[in-house]
Amino acid sequence: MKRSNVLEQRRKRVNRDVRQSVALSFRIVDRIHEILAEKGLRQKDLALRLDKSEAEISKWMRGTHNFTIDTLVSIEDALDAPILQVCRSHSYEISNAEPTVAAEP
């Protein structure tokens, strides 16, 4: 597909942070679509699991939604699958134990 020169010039003027943010949003949406397909689910099913309207989920899935950490956790729980992998070299377990605090010298 040939790209429009006008659009390419506009893209070049978009702030790098904004481009990265939008790119990450699209990768998140792609991952959610992937999970839904793997599980044979639809956006409607995700809406039901999250107690949200189909319209709201549809807006999220356009790729421009600014997902909060809480929303991502809710989606991961609803789909029983990870969306983001933050630390590739470490695996963190959720523990019910009291947090450990280093003693002062």
Order of alpha helices (4+ residues) and beta strands (2+ residues): alpha-alpha-alpha-alpha-alpha
